[in-house]
Amino acid sequence: MSNLSALNQLPQYYHLEQKDHMDKPMDVEVSGEVPKWVNGSLYRNGSGLYKVGNTAWNHIFDGFAVLQRWTISEGKVTYQSSILDSEFYKKTAKHRKIVGEGFGSSFPDPCETLFGRLFNRFIPKSSDNTNVNIVEFGDRLFALTEMPTLNEINPDTLTVKQKSAISDYVVVHLGTAHPHVLKDGTAIFYGTNMVHNKAYNFIAIPPQTDFSKAPLAGAKVVATVPSRWKMHISYTHSFGITENYFVHLEQPLTMSIARAMLYKPLGMNGAEVIVPHEGESLDIMLINRSTGQRLPVTYRAPEGVVFHFVNCYEESNHVVCDVCFTPKGAKSIQRIYFNLMLEDAKAGIHYKPNYTRFVLPLSLDGAEEGKNLVTLPNTTATATLEKGGKNVIHVTPEFFEENMYADFPAINYRYNGVKHRYCYTSTTLSTQQTKLSKFDVVKKTVKTYEVTNNFSPSEPVFIARPGATREDDGKW
């Protein structure tokens, strides 16, 4: 099945074309009423353009970035959708067909010299197609992906103002598109180094008050943790943070160092660097934010993968870690090519992230084999000492609505890193469920909101009401 043929069988939101680019916002017809206190602009980012001319990407991670902006003022709404003017996209637009390398496939450059082809066969380029997330840092907007490149975005025109690379400041080869911004304005990024003893890095970037300076000025690594494998580095999409700890998941889904070095000469694509380890555990690490040292305990969870954290917090000498967890889902990343997604849908194979809670006891005092170390009330999550071990704790999760697809979580961000009660999720990538959901993890209830036919839910966003004192006092 050709890329275009597979793409044409997917829902309408995969069919954006170059002509759909908008230079200016348009008025939006509003159904219902927008509260008068909601004013401002909401920016979103994601893979959106998959076909150019007669060429099409076949992997869901590869679409060209499309920025969206909703501006709300006095109950009125305008909307703008713009293809990001990255260097990668501009080159493709010039040739009227996709040119260059994505995560799951690549297209030859007709203008590349023989030397250039040989060079690029051994030295991969860092893409500036920042198509995963858009974040506010100070008064500046940045589009991010998992490459170390960041594009600063003009908030009015949705065009690139300048390009930066976190790898110019610290030694990392990949990054995360889901940083945390602390109350004092410091941004905490995560970066992967493809050297196993420097694998997992947490990077602090101080708030920028001088806009003449580079946006990443002052970036420094505040914690580094080695990989448990010598020739593999865990794939990391996001991470957690509490008052005192960084929370890192070492997943049974890794980047092979050998493949990363050889995939281009061997004619492989970037996705083939990612290797699932079926039957192996997901290990949870806690890293002290003050000392940069890892807590000398491994919390060993069942096999599975996580793309998105909900929130983490400390309570009564435990760390509570809420995530969207897909049990035994390591192979799922190999199946998000469009043709394989269609095959799986026809065969009834679905990978479902669940809203999941792990509870990690901070003290092992009095630990006995077989004894549950979790003493928090109102949870079925467990933690027990490994037989014959001293610093390995086996943890089993608590699932909320186990059969429900729940991903792309959002909370009231004022509660980031502290105890929360509510979470909002969507079924953005599910073709079987089209819902938005609100979880109450105290009452353990969930409200779902069906999305009408021909529409797909986006990632939810919570907007707190001005002066609100209740966590869920607002709109989403």
PAKEDO-489167 format. One record per residue (C-alpha): residue number from 0; residue in one letter; x, y, z. Coordinates in pm, 1 decimal, padded with zeros to 6 digits. Layout:
<kefis>
i; aa; x; y; z
NUM; A; X; Y; Z
...
</kefis>
This chain:
<kefis>
i; aa; x; y; z
0; M; 00000.0; 00000.0; 00000.0
1; S; 00144.9; 00337.5; -00100.7
2; N; 00185.4; 00618.9; 00150.4
3; L; -00083.1; 00827.5; -00023.5
4; S; -00322.3; 00533.4; -00041.3
5; A; -00284.7; 00464.3; 00332.1
6; L; -00317.8; 00832.0; 00419.3
7; N; -00639.6; 00866.5; 00220.6
8; Q; -00805.0; 00597.4; 00435.2
9; L; -00741.2; 00782.3; 00760.0
10; P; -00972.8; 01040.1; 00921.8
11; Q; -01007.5; 01386.9; 00772.7
12; Y; -00769.4; 01557.0; 01016.7
13; Y; -00472.7; 01382.7; 00849.4
14; H; -00559.4; 01541.6; 00513.4
15; L; -00439.4; 01898.4; 00557.8
16; E; -00291.1; 02040.2; 00236.8
17; Q; -00052.0; 02324.3; 00163.3
18; K; -00339.0; 02541.8; 00039.7
19; D; -00496.7; 02522.0; 00386.1
20; H; -00222.1; 02744.9; 00528.6
21; M; -00366.7; 03066.7; 00672.7
22; D; -00168.8; 03392.4; 00682.7
23; K; -00437.9; 03570.8; 00880.0
24; P; -00692.6; 03462.7; 01141.9
25; M; -01058.8; 03411.3; 01058.0
26; D; -01370.8; 03464.8; 01267.0
27; V; -01515.3; 03148.7; 01419.8
28; E; -01882.1; 03070.2; 01469.4
29; V; -01931.0; 02994.6; 01839.9
30; S; -02176.0; 02729.8; 01957.1
31; G; -02283.8; 02804.7; 02313.1
32; E; -02131.0; 03086.0; 02512.9
33; V; -01768.7; 03163.1; 02595.4
34; P; -01732.6; 03307.7; 02946.9
35; K; -01646.9; 03679.6; 02945.9
36; W; -01350.7; 03615.1; 03177.4
37; V; -01178.6; 03395.0; 02917.2
38; N; -00955.1; 03629.2; 02717.9
39; G; -00626.6; 03563.5; 02541.0
40; S; -00472.8; 03330.3; 02285.9
41; L; -00435.4; 02952.0; 02293.3
42; Y; -00151.5; 02810.9; 02082.0
43; R; -00122.4; 02448.5; 01975.7
44; N; 00131.7; 02254.4; 01770.2
45; G; 00155.0; 01910.4; 01614.0
46; S; 00223.3; 01704.1; 01306.1
47; G; -00034.5; 01826.8; 01058.9
48; L; 00083.9; 01825.9; 00698.1
49; Y; 00158.2; 01475.7; 00569.8
50; K; 00141.3; 01516.3; 00192.4
51; V; 00313.6; 01752.1; -00048.0
52; G; 00259.4; 01706.6; -00419.7
53; N; 00259.4; 01335.5; -00494.8
54; T; 00463.4; 01244.6; -00187.0
55; A; 00340.9; 01157.0; 00162.2
56; W; 00486.2; 01059.5; 00494.8
57; N; 00384.2; 00720.8; 00632.8
58; H; 00468.4; 00767.5; 01001.6
59; I; 00256.3; 00964.3; 01243.6
60; F; 00563.0; 01140.8; 01392.3
61; D; 00676.3; 01279.8; 01055.5
62; G; 00415.4; 01534.7; 00954.0
63; F; 00527.0; 01894.4; 00908.6
64; A; 00447.6; 02114.6; 01207.2
65; V; 00121.2; 02307.4; 01192.6
66; L; 00065.8; 02583.9; 01449.2
67; Q; -00284.9; 02682.2; 01554.3
68; R; -00403.7; 02986.1; 01743.4
69; W; -00743.1; 03056.7; 01894.3
70; T; -00782.7; 03413.9; 02018.5
71; I; -01073.9; 03482.4; 02252.6
72; S; -01191.6; 03831.4; 02339.3
73; E; -01525.5; 03934.0; 02489.0
74; G; -01686.9; 03607.1; 02385.1
75; K; -01567.0; 03626.5; 02024.5
76; V; -01317.0; 03380.2; 01878.1
77; T; -01076.8; 03392.3; 01584.0
78; Y; -00874.1; 03100.4; 01449.3
79; Q; -00553.1; 03069.5; 01250.7
80; S; -00374.2; 02757.3; 01126.3
81; S; -00025.9; 02797.2; 00980.2
82; I; 00231.0; 02553.6; 00848.7
83; L; 00553.2; 02625.7; 01035.3
84; D; 00812.1; 02787.3; 00807.9
85; S; 01098.9; 02561.6; 00915.8
86; E; 01397.7; 02526.4; 00683.9
87; F; 01292.9; 02165.0; 00628.0
88; Y; 00945.0; 02266.6; 00513.8
89; K; 01064.9; 02558.2; 00300.0
90; K; 01296.3; 02322.9; 00110.3
91; T; 01010.0; 02080.0; 00054.6
92; A; 00777.0; 02358.7; -00061.2
93; K; 01040.3; 02477.6; -00307.5
94; H; 01064.2; 02132.1; -00466.5
95; R; 00685.0; 02071.3; -00444.0
96; K; 00754.0; 01732.3; -00291.5
97; I; 00892.8; 01600.9; 00036.8
98; V; 01272.1; 01624.9; 00045.8
99; G; 01476.6; 01495.9; 00337.9
100; E; 01466.4; 01257.1; 00630.9
101; G; 01187.9; 01196.9; 00879.0
102; F; 01158.5; 00954.8; 01167.2
103; G; 00989.7; 00676.7; 00973.1
104; S; 01094.9; 00741.0; 00612.8
105; S; 01312.0; 00961.3; 00392.5
106; F; 01300.1; 01116.5; 00047.5
107; P; 01604.9; 01191.9; -00168.0
108; D; 01717.1; 01547.7; -00230.7
109; P; 01749.5; 01597.8; -00608.9
110; C; 01991.3; 01888.7; -00559.5
111; E; 02229.5; 01716.5; -00322.6
112; T; 02583.1; 01661.3; -00444.3
113; L; 02752.0; 01322.6; -00443.6
114; F; 02969.8; 01436.0; -00151.1
115; G; 02660.8; 01560.8; 00031.4
116; R; 02484.9; 01226.6; -00016.3
117; L; 02788.6; 01040.0; 00114.5
118; F; 02823.9; 01279.2; 00409.2
119; N; 02457.2; 01256.2; 00504.5
120; R; 02468.0; 00879.8; 00475.1
121; F; 02692.7; 00873.4; 00781.8
122; I; 02608.4; 01197.1; 00967.8
123; P; 02234.1; 01244.4; 01036.2
124; K; 02102.3; 01599.5; 01024.9
125; S; 01911.2; 01752.6; 01314.1
126; S; 01564.1; 01840.5; 01189.9
127; D; 01413.4; 02181.5; 01262.8
128; N; 01061.0; 02047.7; 01201.0
129; T; 00954.6; 02119.6; 01560.7
130; N; 00619.9; 01944.0; 01541.3
131; V; 00539.9; 01814.6; 01892.9
132; N; 00464.6; 02096.6; 02136.1
133; I; 00456.1; 02472.5; 02186.5
134; V; 00545.9; 02621.8; 02524.5
135; E; 00562.4; 02964.3; 02682.6
136; F; 00891.7; 03053.3; 02847.8
137; G; 00877.8; 03396.4; 03000.5
138; D; 00701.5; 03607.7; 02738.7
139; R; 00834.8; 03400.4; 02450.1
140; L; 00686.0; 03109.1; 02256.3
141; F; 00886.4; 02805.6; 02146.2
142; A; 00796.3; 02514.0; 01921.4
143; L; 00972.7; 02192.5; 02025.2
144; T; 01029.1; 01837.9; 01912.6
145; E; 01255.1; 01558.5; 02042.0
146; M; 01554.5; 01690.6; 01851.6
147; P; 01764.8; 01948.0; 02040.7
148; T; 01640.3; 02227.3; 01810.1
149; L; 01388.2; 02485.9; 01931.5
150; N; 01214.5; 02741.5; 01710.4
151; E; 01111.2; 03068.5; 01872.9
152; I; 00773.6; 03167.0; 01729.7
153; N; 00634.0; 03511.2; 01654.1
154; P; 00300.1; 03501.5; 01842.8
155; D; 00125.2; 03727.1; 01590.6
156; T; 00235.6; 03577.9; 01258.8
157; L; 00309.2; 03219.2; 01376.7
158; T; 00640.5; 03235.3; 01191.0
159; V; 00989.5; 03144.6; 01310.3
160; K; 01173.8; 03433.2; 01478.1
161; Q; 01496.7; 03248.7; 01547.8
162; K; 01631.3; 02897.1; 01588.5
163; S; 01822.9; 02770.6; 01892.0
164; A; 01971.3; 02436.3; 01995.4
165; I; 02004.3; 02319.8; 02352.2
166; S; 02297.9; 02105.5; 02239.1
167; D; 02494.6; 02430.4; 02191.2
168; Y; 02493.8; 02471.0; 02569.6
169; V; 02497.9; 02118.2; 02713.2
170; V; 02602.7; 01780.7; 02571.4
171; V; 02279.3; 01607.3; 02472.9
172; H; 02171.9; 01446.3; 02147.0
173; L; 01794.3; 01435.7; 02193.1
174; G; 01551.0; 01625.5; 02411.2
175; T; 01194.4; 01634.2; 02531.5
176; A; 00913.0; 01847.9; 02400.6
177; H; 00749.6; 01848.3; 02745.2
178; P; 00959.4; 02062.7; 02981.8
179; H; 00837.3; 02187.4; 03320.0
180; V; 00827.7; 02556.7; 03408.4
181; L; 00870.8; 02629.2; 03778.3
182; K; 00694.0; 02904.5; 03967.9
183; D; 01007.0; 03122.6; 03957.5
184; G; 01020.0; 03094.6; 03578.1
185; T; 01302.8; 02838.3; 03559.1
186; A; 01249.2; 02581.7; 03284.2
187; I; 01348.9; 02219.7; 03345.1
188; F; 01431.8; 02024.4; 03031.1
189; Y; 01533.2; 01663.9; 02984.5
190; G; 01805.4; 01558.3; 02738.6
191; T; 01936.4; 01219.9; 02625.6
192; N; 02307.2; 01158.3; 02572.1
193; M; 02388.7; 00851.4; 02362.0
194; V; 02675.7; 00757.2; 02597.1
195; H; 02533.4; 00506.8; 02844.4
196; N; 02697.4; 00645.0; 03160.3
197; K; 02571.2; 00997.7; 03080.6
198; A; 02237.5; 00888.5; 02938.7
199; Y; 01965.5; 01078.0; 03125.4
200; N; 02013.1; 01450.0; 03190.3
201; F; 01801.0; 01710.9; 03362.3
202; I; 01873.7; 02067.3; 03253.5
203; A; 01781.0; 02392.3; 03426.6
204; I; 01739.5; 02710.2; 03220.1
205; P; 01704.4; 03029.2; 03424.1
206; P; 01424.9; 03275.4; 03341.9
207; Q; 01525.5; 03519.4; 03071.3
208; T; 01475.2; 03887.0; 03147.6
209; D; 01705.7; 04024.4; 02879.2
210; F; 01549.3; 03955.2; 02540.6
211; S; 01871.7; 04047.0; 02363.2
212; K; 02025.1; 03727.9; 02501.7
213; A; 01986.8; 03381.6; 02352.5
214; P; 01678.4; 03214.8; 02504.1
215; L; 01876.8; 02920.6; 02640.3
216; A; 02156.5; 03125.4; 02798.0
217; G; 02266.5; 02986.3; 03132.5
218; A; 02144.7; 02632.2; 03065.7
219; K; 02322.5; 02375.5; 03281.3
220; V; 02289.7; 02006.2; 03361.7
221; V; 02175.5; 01966.0; 03723.8
222; A; 02150.9; 01585.2; 03729.9
223; T; 02284.1; 01295.1; 03521.2
224; V; 02189.0; 00927.4; 03553.9
225; P; 02341.4; 00631.8; 03363.4
226; S; 02147.1; 00376.8; 03160.9
227; R; 02097.8; 00024.5; 03296.6
228; W; 02207.0; -00102.4; 02953.8
229; K; 02549.5; -00037.0; 02803.4
230; M; 02435.7; -00039.7; 02440.4
231; H; 02081.4; 00091.2; 02480.9
232; I; 01930.2; 00416.0; 02609.9
233; S; 01567.7; 00430.8; 02719.6
234; Y; 01334.8; 00626.8; 02493.3
235; T; 01196.7; 00922.0; 02691.1
236; H; 00908.3; 01141.9; 02580.4
237; S; 00832.8; 01318.6; 02909.9
238; F; 00925.2; 01314.4; 03277.9
239; G; 00781.8; 01401.4; 03617.5
240; I; 00876.3; 01647.2; 03887.3
241; T; 00787.6; 01687.4; 04255.7
242; E; 00899.9; 01933.0; 04522.0
243; N; 01220.5; 01736.1; 04582.6
244; Y; 01260.8; 01487.6; 04295.8
245; F; 01280.8; 01438.8; 03922.2
246; V; 01091.0; 01125.0; 03819.3
247; H; 01237.3; 00931.9; 03526.3
248; L; 01103.8; 00618.0; 03358.8
249; E; 01358.1; 00377.9; 03212.8
250; Q; 01131.9; 00198.1; 02970.7
251; P; 01164.4; -00138.4; 02792.3
252; L; 01169.1; 00067.7; 02473.9
253; T; 01519.0; 00183.4; 02390.5
254; M; 01739.3; 00349.2; 02135.1
255; S; 02010.6; 00110.3; 02021.4
256; I; 02351.3; 00282.4; 02027.9
257; A; 02480.7; 00043.6; 01759.9
258; R; 02185.6; 00113.3; 01530.8
259; A; 02210.3; 00487.6; 01593.5
260; M; 02567.9; 00474.3; 01463.9
261; L; 02495.8; 00253.5; 01162.9
262; Y; 02134.2; 00298.7; 01058.9
263; K; 02204.6; 00539.2; 00773.1
264; P; 02488.7; 00339.2; 00613.4
265; L; 02266.6; 00028.8; 00644.8
266; G; 01975.7; 00204.3; 00471.8
267; M; 01751.3; 00201.1; 00780.3
268; N; 01529.4; 00483.4; 00899.9
269; G; 01533.8; 00653.9; 01237.0
270; A; 01237.3; 00455.2; 01370.1
271; E; 01440.6; 00137.2; 01337.0
272; V; 01684.5; 00268.8; 01598.6
273; I; 01404.1; 00218.0; 01855.0
274; V; 01397.5; -00136.3; 01995.2
275; P; 01124.8; -00292.9; 02215.9
276; H; 01237.2; -00528.0; 02494.5
277; E; 00939.9; -00756.6; 02543.7
278; G; 00922.0; -00914.6; 02886.7
279; E; 01144.9; -00655.0; 03055.3
280; S; 01035.1; -00420.5; 03331.9
281; L; 00968.2; -00049.3; 03331.6
282; D; 01201.4; 00091.6; 03599.5
283; I; 01117.1; 00413.3; 03783.9
284; M; 01399.2; 00635.2; 03914.5
285; L; 01385.9; 00922.4; 04161.4
286; I; 01660.9; 01185.5; 04135.9
287; N; 01711.6; 01437.4; 04414.4
288; R; 01669.7; 01788.3; 04270.3
289; S; 01904.9; 01947.6; 04525.3
290; T; 02196.5; 01704.5; 04503.5
291; G; 02148.3; 01567.7; 04152.4
292; Q; 02191.5; 01217.0; 04293.7
293; R; 01966.7; 00924.2; 04218.2
294; L; 01785.6; 00769.8; 04514.6
295; P; 01953.9; 00426.1; 04551.8
296; V; 01629.8; 00238.8; 04495.4
297; T; 01487.6; 00094.8; 04173.7
298; Y; 01109.4; 00082.4; 04155.1
299; R; 01042.0; -00203.0; 03915.1
300; A; 00705.5; -00181.8; 03740.7
301; P; 00541.6; -00427.1; 03498.4
302; E; 00630.0; -00416.8; 03130.2
303; G; 00474.0; -00121.3; 02952.8
304; V; 00540.1; 00221.9; 02805.2
305; V; 00450.3; 00580.3; 02890.8
306; F; 00450.2; 00880.5; 02660.7
307; H; 00280.0; 01130.6; 02888.6
308; F; 00296.4; 01204.5; 03261.3
309; V; -00015.9; 01334.5; 03433.3
310; N; 00152.8; 01464.3; 03750.8
311; C; 00376.8; 01355.1; 04038.4
312; Y; 00372.8; 01466.1; 04400.8
313; E; 00495.0; 01373.2; 04748.9
314; E; 00263.2; 01261.9; 05026.7
315; S; 00341.4; 01104.9; 05366.8
316; N; 00687.3; 00980.2; 05266.7
317; H; 00570.0; 00846.6; 04930.0
318; V; 00595.8; 00974.1; 04574.4
319; V; 00272.6; 00937.3; 04380.0
320; C; 00331.2; 00905.9; 04006.3
321; D; 00031.6; 00937.0; 03771.7
322; V; 00090.7; 00854.6; 03405.0
323; C; -00081.9; 00734.0; 03089.5
324; F; 00048.6; 00376.4; 03081.6
325; T; 00011.2; 00118.1; 02804.7
326; P; 00070.7; -00230.6; 02949.7
327; K; 00300.6; -00437.5; 02728.3
328; G; 00291.7; -00155.5; 02477.2
329; A; 00657.9; -00143.8; 02375.3
330; K; 00582.0; -00266.0; 02024.2
331; S; 00316.7; 00000.1; 01970.3
332; I; 00569.5; 00259.6; 01852.2
333; Q; 00663.0; 00023.8; 01567.8
334; R; 00298.4; 00011.9; 01457.6
335; I; 00223.0; 00381.9; 01408.0
336; Y; 00298.1; 00379.6; 01038.5
337; F; -00027.0; 00460.1; 00861.6
338; N; -00045.0; 00131.0; 00669.7
339; L; 00018.7; -00069.9; 00988.8
340; M; -00235.8; 00134.9; 01184.7
341; L; -00495.2; 00040.7; 00924.1
342; E; -00396.2; -00326.3; 00943.9
343; D; -00425.0; -00324.2; 01323.1
344; A; -00761.6; -00147.9; 01313.1
345; K; -00900.5; -00409.4; 01073.7
346; A; -00762.5; -00688.8; 01293.3
347; G; -00911.1; -00535.9; 01608.2
348; I; -00568.3; -00470.7; 01763.5
349; H; -00567.6; -00158.3; 01979.4
350; Y; -00300.5; -00016.2; 02210.9
351; K; -00476.8; 00165.1; 02493.5
352; P; -00302.0; 00398.6; 02734.8
353; N; -00473.6; 00389.3; 03075.5
354; Y; -00480.1; 00652.8; 03348.5
355; T; -00245.5; 00476.2; 03592.3
356; R; -00103.9; 00545.3; 03939.3
357; F; 00223.6; 00415.0; 04083.3
358; V; 00300.5; 00478.6; 04450.5
359; L; 00668.5; 00478.7; 04549.8
360; P; 00759.5; 00452.1; 04920.7
361; L; 01062.4; 00668.1; 05004.0
362; S; 01168.9; 00468.6; 05309.5
363; L; 01261.2; 00099.5; 05319.0
364; D; 01281.5; 00088.9; 05699.1
365; G; 01118.9; -00229.5; 05822.4
366; A; 01075.9; -00363.2; 05470.1
367; E; 01003.3; -00736.5; 05455.9
368; E; 00960.9; -00961.9; 05155.4
369; G; 00596.5; -00980.7; 05052.4
370; K; 00490.1; -00688.6; 05274.1
371; N; 00316.9; -00397.7; 05101.6
372; L; 00516.2; -00083.6; 05177.4
373; V; 00243.5; 00151.0; 05052.5
374; T; 00068.3; 00298.4; 05353.9
375; L; -00126.9; 00572.2; 05177.8
376; P; -00503.9; 00532.5; 05205.4
377; N; -00739.1; 00520.7; 04908.4
378; T; -00510.1; 00338.3; 04664.0
379; T; -00473.8; -00020.7; 04546.9
380; A; -00118.0; 00039.7; 04421.0
381; T; 00140.7; -00178.5; 04594.4
382; A; 00517.3; -00185.5; 04652.7
383; T; 00705.7; -00488.9; 04783.9
384; L; 01072.1; -00566.2; 04840.9
385; E; 01227.3; -00795.0; 04581.3
386; K; 01303.0; -01142.3; 04712.5
387; G; 01665.6; -01157.0; 04822.6
388; G; 01717.8; -00790.2; 04733.6
389; K; 01782.2; -00476.2; 04933.9
390; N; 01713.1; -00185.9; 04699.9
391; V; 01469.3; -00315.2; 04436.6
392; I; 01100.1; -00257.7; 04498.8
393; H; 00837.9; -00422.8; 04278.8
394; V; 00545.5; -00187.7; 04223.8
395; T; 00203.9; -00270.6; 04085.9
396; P; -00016.7; 00009.9; 03958.4
397; E; -00367.3; 00123.8; 04025.4
398; F; -00572.5; 00170.5; 03709.1
399; F; -00855.3; 00421.8; 03679.7
400; E; -01114.3; 00301.6; 03424.6
401; E; -00885.1; 00031.8; 03289.0
402; N; -01062.6; -00021.5; 02956.4
403; M; -01077.1; 00346.3; 02866.3
404; Y; -00831.0; 00505.7; 02626.3
405; A; -00686.9; 00799.0; 02821.9
406; D; -00392.2; 01003.1; 02698.0
407; F; -00274.8; 01360.9; 02634.0
408; P; -00349.2; 01453.7; 02996.6
409; A; -00391.7; 01803.3; 03135.0
410; I; -00427.3; 01933.2; 03489.8
411; N; -00467.8; 02273.0; 03646.3
412; Y; -00097.2; 02365.1; 03609.6
413; R; -00096.4; 02541.5; 03945.5
414; Y; -00091.6; 02186.2; 04085.4
415; N; 00207.1; 02068.9; 03885.1
416; G; 00437.2; 01880.0; 04125.4
417; V; 00187.9; 01892.0; 04414.1
418; K; -00117.2; 01684.2; 04499.4
419; H; -00394.5; 01714.2; 04242.4
420; R; -00745.3; 01576.1; 04228.4
421; Y; -00858.7; 01629.5; 03870.8
422; C; -00719.5; 01536.6; 03532.6
423; Y; -00852.6; 01585.6; 03181.6
424; T; -00772.5; 01344.0; 02897.9
425; S; -00862.4; 01284.4; 02534.9
426; T; -00868.5; 01000.7; 02283.8
427; T; -00686.0; 01197.5; 02016.3
428; L; -00520.2; 00900.9; 01843.1
429; S; -00800.5; 00649.5; 01893.1
430; T; -01025.9; 00560.4; 01602.0
431; Q; -01260.6; 00357.6; 01826.8
432; Q; -01331.7; 00612.3; 02102.0
433; T; -01390.5; 00984.6; 02049.5
434; K; -01416.3; 01126.8; 02398.6
435; L; -01295.3; 01389.5; 02638.8
436; S; -01280.4; 01275.9; 03000.1
437; K; -01254.0; 01433.4; 03344.6
438; F; -01105.6; 01211.2; 03616.3
439; D; -01167.4; 01266.3; 03986.0
440; V; -00893.3; 01057.0; 04145.6
441; V; -01025.2; 01110.8; 04498.6
442; K; -01377.7; 00987.7; 04434.0
443; K; -01242.1; 00760.4; 04158.2
444; T; -01505.4; 00867.5; 03911.1
445; V; -01480.6; 00976.6; 03550.7
446; K; -01711.3; 01190.6; 03339.8
447; T; -01692.1; 01142.9; 02965.8
448; Y; -01803.2; 01376.1; 02690.2
449; E; -01869.5; 01220.3; 02352.8
450; V; -01742.6; 01405.0; 02047.3
451; T; -01985.2; 01420.6; 01757.9
452; N; -01931.5; 01240.4; 01428.1
453; N; -01669.2; 01377.3; 01187.6
454; F; -01484.8; 01547.6; 01472.5
455; S; -01183.3; 01436.8; 01672.3
456; P; -01104.1; 01556.8; 02025.2
457; S; -00787.6; 01757.1; 02069.9
458; E; -00567.1; 01770.5; 02377.7
459; P; -00766.0; 01929.8; 02660.6
460; V; -00655.7; 02255.6; 02820.6
461; F; -00769.4; 02374.7; 03162.8
462; I; -00823.9; 02749.5; 03215.7
463; A; -00862.9; 02854.0; 03578.2
464; R; -01121.2; 03117.8; 03658.1
465; P; -00957.6; 03442.7; 03785.7
466; G; -00950.9; 03432.2; 04165.3
467; A; -01045.1; 03063.4; 04175.7
468; T; -00979.1; 02878.0; 04500.7
469; R; -01109.8; 02537.7; 04391.2
470; E; -00886.9; 02318.8; 04171.6
471; D; -01152.5; 02259.4; 03904.4
472; D; -01302.7; 02610.2; 03910.6
473; G; -01256.0; 02700.3; 03547.4
474; K; -01315.3; 02576.7; 03193.3
475; W; -01153.3; 02309.3; 02981.8
</kefis>
